[in-house]
Amino acid sequence: MDIDHLLKQAQIDKIKAEEEKIRYEHELLKSSSKKRWYYKEKISNNLVAAILAIPVLWVFFGKYANPVMEIQKINGELEISKTKLQAYKLERQLDSSKKRLFEVNQTTARYQDSLVIYQRMTQAYQTKVLRAQDSLNVVSSQLETSKAEKAKLDRAIQNKTARIWEQRDSIASLETENQQLRKSEFERQQLIASMMAAQLETENKNQGEIKGKESSSTHEQFSANKGKLRLPVDSGRVIVPYGLQIHPVTGYTMVNKGVDLVVLSGISVKSVFAGVVSEVFTVPGLGQNIIIRHNGGYSTVYANLMKTDVAKGDLIQAAQQLGLAGPGRLGGLPQVHFEVWKGSEPQNPMEWLRF
């Protein structure tokens, strides 16, 4: 862009030099015209003087000899010839100057046309430059916007990455707790199964004593209330049903020997039927557990309690408070785990409870 500008400036300087030369030649023509006029005037004056001097010359020539007249005549003719020659030369110079002036005018016209074209091109170029500047401003603005958006996105990515790492740590912690919970659940199931087996064996040995306690607690048969038993809580919803299930919090597949009801933390947990408290025990991670023995060889289990209000050997009436529901496990909602057993075989509580 700088080279084009220098070339164009050189053309402009050349045009100015030509114009200056034209002005000089024009002044020269004016001077030549003045000289031509001067010589013409001089010739005219000489002719007039010659005409006026004719009488005198006649007298002179009459008085003097013819050779003198001839010399004067020759000198006069020489002067006239010189004057004509000078006039001719001036005429030639004038014609040459006019021709040169015409050529210069044509050159000037061409340069002026070129200058007009250059000015138009310059204006067009300036317009393009302005448009390019506007486009550059738009691009710069878009770039700044993109930078701001990128910075915002980078911050979002950093925050999300931090949350992911937090979640990974939380998942790792939950996984550890989950493994411990699965272990505790397995141990609890094993413990309950062994308790049920031991209880069944004890019952077989002490039929009379157990029947006496069962008959003193209720005259109604447990088996006759299948599908009629009240829920162990006044307000609850089954979140994990009986059988092979996927735990909603841990996500692992489990064999649920009862049902899990989601409840409000601290809600009262009540007996579903009259009976005798056969066991009260604690399992790490699963809270306190109560087993109630009912007539007909049936038992009910209440787990994940944070507080118990009964002790082993207590006679229990239907709807009697046993304790309070504990908090949720693995960040889940508060739950109460409930089971129904016949002898050493778990039953589906969904078939016994009235919803």
Phi and psi in degrees as a GROMACS rama.xvg file:
@    title "Ramachandran Plot"
@    xaxis  label "Phi"
@    yaxis  label "Psi"
@TYPE xy
-68.2922  -35.9051  ASP-2
-66.6683  -43.302  ILE-3
-60.2644  -41.0805  ASP-4
-64.182  -40.9894  HIS-5
-65.8905  -40.2827  LEU-6
-62.8371  -44.1805  LEU-7
-65.8444  -37.374  LYS-8
-66.1157  -36.5416  GLN-9
-64.8734  -39.4345  ALA-10
-63.0407  -42.534  GLN-11
-62.409  -43.6149  ILE-12
-62.271  -38.147  ASP-13
-64.1406  -41.8429  LYS-14
-61.8819  -42.9341  ILE-15
-62.711  -38.9507  LYS-16
-64.4735  -41.1936  ALA-17
-62.9295  -42.2706  GLU-18
-61.7396  -40.9293  GLU-19
-63.8209  -39.1527  GLU-20
-65.8344  -40.122  LYS-21
-62.1757  -43.5347  ILE-22
-61.2509  -38.2681  ARG-23
-64.8093  -45.8054  TYR-24
-66.6809  -34.1607  GLU-25
-63.2248  -42.4339  HIS-26
-63.1098  -37.3986  GLU-27
-63.5155  -41.0985  LEU-28
-62.5895  -42.5481  LEU-29
-60.4082  -41.4229  LYS-30
-65.6323  -40.0101  SER-31
-64.3075  -39.8684  SER-32
-62.1706  -39.53  SER-33
-64.3003  -41.5986  LYS-34
-64.6291  -41.7421  LYS-35
-60.0051  -44.3789  ARG-36
-61.934  -39.144  TRP-37
-61.8223  -45.2428  TYR-38
-66.3378  -39.6931  TYR-39
-61.7115  -41.6146  LYS-40
-63.8457  -39.3768  GLU-41
-65.63  -41.0507  LYS-42
-62.7769  -43.5984  ILE-43
-61.0643  -43.8347  SER-44
-63.6563  -39.229  ASN-45
-63.8725  -40.7286  ASN-46
-63.6242  -44.0754  LEU-47
-61.6886  -44.3156  VAL-48
-62.9344  -37.2822  ALA-49
-65.8033  -42.4563  ALA-50
-63.4655  -43.2449  ILE-51
-66.4102  -28.6671  LEU-52
-86.3256  -2.83783  ALA-53
-58.1346  -48.5098  ILE-54
-59.3982  -42.2128  PRO-55
-63.8806  -40.5292  VAL-56
-63.6594  -38.1465  LEU-57
-61.6947  -40.2639  TRP-58
-66.0097  -44.1906  VAL-59
-63.2133  -47.4884  PHE-60
-64.9144  -30.1419  PHE-61
-71.345  -30.2361  GLY-62
-81.5464  -40.4776  LYS-63
-101.23  177.856  TYR-64
-78.4059  158.861  ALA-65
-59.3285  -33.6664  ASN-66
-57.054  -35.8849  PRO-67
-66.5865  -41.1895  VAL-68
-64.7799  -39.5435  MET-69
-63.7262  -41.8246  GLU-70
-62.5513  -45.01  ILE-71
-63.5772  -39.712  GLN-72
-62.0168  -43.1922  LYS-73
-64.6118  -42.39  ILE-74
-61.8438  -39.9758  ASN-75
-63.9666  -42.7223  GLY-76
-64.8234  -37.1373  GLU-77
-62.6255  -41.6685  LEU-78
-62.7663  -42.4722  GLU-79
-63.4028  -41.7266  ILE-80
-63.7269  -42.2896  SER-81
-61.1389  -43.4543  LYS-82
-63.28  -43.2844  THR-83
-63.6099  -39.3946  LYS-84
-63.7326  -43.3193  LEU-85
-63.6939  -40.4977  GLN-86
-63.7654  -39.1926  ALA-87
-64.78  -44.4191  TYR-88
-61.3426  -42.3375  LYS-89
-63.1295  -38.2884  LEU-90
-62.79  -43.0514  GLU-91
-63.3524  -43.3003  ARG-92
-61.6185  -39.9641  GLN-93
-63.7764  -44.2753  LEU-94
-62.3003  -42.7648  ASP-95
-63.7813  -40.2734  SER-96
-66.1047  -40.4925  SER-97
-61.8104  -43.3196  LYS-98
-62.669  -44.0615  LYS-99
-63.2276  -40.5854  ARG-100
-62.3796  -39.8793  LEU-101
-62.8112  -44.9008  PHE-102
-63.6508  -41.5198  GLU-103
-63.7609  -40.2861  VAL-104
-61.4574  -41.9307  ASN-105
-63.5096  -44.1562  GLN-106
-61.0293  -43.0045  THR-107
-60.7865  -42.7188  THR-108
-61.2079  -42.3142  ALA-109
-63.4023  -43.7185  ARG-110
-64.6299  -36.6886  TYR-111
-64.7913  -41.1086  GLN-112
-61.2443  -43.466  ASP-113
-62.8603  -38.0636  SER-114
-64.7051  -41.1763  LEU-115
-61.7981  -45.1422  VAL-116
-61.5407  -42.3565  ILE-117
-62.3679  -42.4054  TYR-118
-62.5782  -41.4952  GLN-119
-63.726  -42.9325  ARG-120
-63.3004  -38.1333  MET-121
-63.4449  -43.5417  THR-122
-62.1811  -43.6369  GLN-123
-62.7725  -40.4393  ALA-124
-64.8839  -41.7337  TYR-125
-62.8105  -39.3132  GLN-126
-60.9957  -44.7344  THR-127
-62.3749  -40.1053  LYS-128
-62.1785  -42.8588  VAL-129
-63.3178  -42.9718  LEU-130
-63.6137  -41.6909  ARG-131
-63.0517  -37.6396  ALA-132
-65.1414  -42.2218  GLN-133
-61.1071  -44.5272  ASP-134
-62.0619  -40.0689  SER-135
-63.6607  -39.626  LEU-136
-62.7569  -42.1679  ASN-137
-62.3726  -45.9855  VAL-138
-63.1501  -40.0647  VAL-139
-62.8869  -42.6378  SER-140
-62.4743  -44.0647  SER-141
-63.1777  -37.5743  GLN-142
-64.0819  -43.3308  LEU-143
-62.7328  -41.8568  GLU-144
-61.7069  -43.3851  THR-145
-63.1858  -39.6518  SER-146
-62.3976  -43.6028  LYS-147
-63.4302  -42.7523  ALA-148
-65.0003  -39.4569  GLU-149
-63.869  -42.8343  LYS-150
-61.8838  -41.5379  ALA-151
-63.0953  -43.1128  LYS-152
-65.3132  -39.9767  LEU-153
-61.0855  -42.6488  ASP-154
-63.3431  -41.7768  ARG-155
-62.5154  -41.307  ALA-156
-63.9215  -42.3924  ILE-157
-62.0051  -44.4813  GLN-158
-63.1658  -42.8742  ASN-159
-65.5788  -39.9105  LYS-160
-61.6158  -42.2031  THR-161
-62.4555  -42.0066  ALA-162
-64.8522  -37.6715  ARG-163
-61.7967  -44.0755  ILE-164
-64.5403  -38.9439  TRP-165
-62.4097  -42.9151  GLU-166
-64.9594  -37.7281  GLN-167
-61.8256  -43.4007  ARG-168
-63.0123  -42.1861  ASP-169
-64.6638  -41.1067  SER-170
-63.4185  -41.9698  ILE-171
-61.8851  -42.0713  ALA-172
-65.5687  -42.924  SER-173
-64.3933  -37.5568  LEU-174
-63.5978  -41.3244  GLU-175
-63.1684  -45.5481  THR-176
-64.96  -36.6288  GLU-177
-62.6021  -44.6483  ASN-178
-61.8754  -40.9442  GLN-179
-65.7891  -38.8231  GLN-180
-66.5325  -41.9093  LEU-181
-62.1397  -40.0354  ARG-182
-63.62  -44.6218  LYS-183
-64.8754  -40.7107  SER-184
-62.928  -42.9725  GLU-185
-62.3242  -44.4364  PHE-186
-64.1438  -39.0373  GLU-187
-63.5712  -45.6363  ARG-188
-62.0166  -41.2742  GLN-189
-63.6343  -40.8313  GLN-190
-65.5702  -44.7436  LEU-191
-64.0558  -42.5723  ILE-192
-60.6894  -42.8007  ALA-193
-67.6449  -36.5227  SER-194
-64.9153  -42.1698  MET-195
-63.892  -40.9566  MET-196
-65.7256  -43.4563  ALA-197
-65.4925  -38.9489  ALA-198
-65.1693  -40.6193  GLN-199
-63.2762  -39.9583  LEU-200
-66.2902  -41.0317  GLU-201
-64.1991  -40.5289  THR-202
-62.9271  -40.2193  GLU-203
-63.5244  -30.6645  ASN-204
-82.3756  -30.803  LYS-205
-122.033  54.0167  ASN-206
-59.3947  -41.974  GLN-207
-67.0955  -46.6794  GLY-208
-63.9664  -43.3785  GLU-209
-67.3186  -41.7029  ILE-210
-63.9594  -32.4571  LYS-211
-65.7538  -44.1684  GLY-212
-65.2823  -43.8984  LYS-213
-62.2024  -41.1179  GLU-214
-70.8669  -28.9  SER-215
-74.3024  -23.3166  SER-216
-83.744  -34.0812  SER-217
-165.025  149.653  THR-218
-97.7272  -6.30915  HIS-219
-89.2805  141.458  GLU-220
-83.2649  134.591  GLN-221
-60.871  -42.1683  PHE-222
-64.1157  -23.7777  SER-223
-75.5817  -8.05781  ALA-224
-107.052  21.4599  ASN-225
-63.258  126.078  LYS-226
82.9255  1.20032  GLY-227
-118.376  -7.4541  LYS-228
-66.9124  139.89  LEU-229
-71.6446  159.914  ARG-230
-69.5934  153.191  LEU-231
-72.5861  -6.6301  PRO-232
-132.989  154.37  VAL-233
-72.1739  -28.563  ASP-234
-140.93  116.436  SER-235
-167.705  162.117  GLY-236
-137.896  136.786  ARG-237
-69.0694  122.56  VAL-238
-106.751  -29.767  ILE-239
-130.994  111.029  VAL-240
-77.7327  -177.885  PRO-241
-74.3497  147.951  TYR-242
101.066  -160.262  GLY-243
-74.1682  116.416  LEU-244
-139.586  163.294  GLN-245
-101.783  120.289  ILE-246
-63.6499  131.126  HIS-247
-67.9258  -20.9823  PRO-248
-100.266  -51.8271  VAL-249
-79.6906  -30.4195  THR-250
82.8319  0.0924714  GLY-251
-90.0312  156.527  TYR-252
-81.6069  133.337  THR-253
-140.312  156.833  MET-254
-100.12  106.77  VAL-255
-88.7431  117.535  ASN-256
-88.1853  6.79434  LYS-257
-149.767  -145.68  GLY-258
-132.261  151.1  VAL-259
-111.043  126.092  ASP-260
-110.726  128.705  LEU-261
-81.5743  131.88  VAL-262
-140.438  179.852  VAL-263
-84.3887  137.053  LEU-264
-61.5618  132.47  SER-265
88.2586  1.92008  GLY-266
-69.0189  152.463  ILE-267
-70.8121  133.13  SER-268
-105.962  126.44  VAL-269
-122.264  156.619  LYS-270
-71.7436  140.446  SER-271
-85.2309  -15.2167  VAL-272
-161.605  157.842  PHE-273
-68.351  149.189  ALA-274
177.768  -161.018  GLY-275
-124.124  134.074  VAL-276
-70.0076  116.767  VAL-277
-98.3063  -27.8193  SER-278
-150.488  144.875  GLU-279
-135.235  119.04  VAL-280
-149.97  164.813  PHE-281
-118.404  138.324  THR-282
-120.227  124.618  VAL-283
-54.4208  128.41  PRO-284
85.9649  -12.9892  GLY-285
-122.235  11.9535  LEU-286
67.9614  -157.504  GLY-287
-92.9339  147.97  GLN-288
-127.24  144.188  ASN-289
-129.694  134.737  ILE-290
-117.084  126.693  ILE-291
-114.459  130.56  ILE-292
-93.7725  129.426  ARG-293
-113.636  170.65  HIS-294
-70.7861  160.135  ASN-295
80.2971  11.6458  GLY-296
82.2519  15.4287  GLY-297
-97.4632  151.592  TYR-298
-138.994  152.051  SER-299
-124.544  145.707  THR-300
-120.216  135.914  VAL-301
-125.19  117.625  TYR-302
-127.005  164.978  ALA-303
67.0466  45.2218  ASN-304
-97.3013  143.021  LEU-305
-95.0863  -9.91858  MET-306
-154.673  139.45  LYS-307
-118.178  144.306  THR-308
-112.625  7.10767  ASP-309
-129.202  167.724  VAL-310
-133.467  163.927  ALA-311
-58.7998  131.867  LYS-312
96.734  -10.3283  GLY-313
-69.0362  140.885  ASP-314
-82.8542  131.739  LEU-315
-118.624  136.876  ILE-316
-96.8003  159.423  GLN-317
-61.1694  138.689  ALA-318
70.3567  13.3932  ALA-319
-78.3464  139.135  GLN-320
-69.1569  130.158  GLN-321
-100.882  -30.5821  LEU-322
172.399  -161.592  GLY-323
-120.256  143.176  LEU-324
-66.1483  140.648  ALA-325
-87.625  177.248  GLY-326
-72.8424  173.239  PRO-327
-70.7539  160.028  GLY-328
-109.647  142.149  ARG-329
56.8171  37.3199  LEU-330
77.8771  7.39555  GLY-331
-85.2862  -174.833  GLY-332
-76.6242  156.698  LEU-333
-58.4087  138.921  PRO-334
-137.662  156.093  GLN-335
-124.162  127.536  VAL-336
-96.6136  131.615  HIS-337
-132.134  134.775  PHE-338
-131.801  154.304  GLU-339
-125.003  129.528  VAL-340
-123.953  148.047  TRP-341
-121.97  108.385  LYS-342
65.4096  -121.248  GLY-343
-107.289  18.1271  SER-344
-114.741  124.922  GLU-345
-70.8278  146.567  PRO-346
-114.134  161.834  GLN-347
-82.0226  110.409  ASN-348
-62.7231  -24.3676  PRO-349
-61.868  -24.8354  MET-350
-84.6504  -13.0596  GLU-351
-105.052  -30.5024  TRP-352
-83.3877  152.312  LEU-353
-104.172  114.375  ARG-354
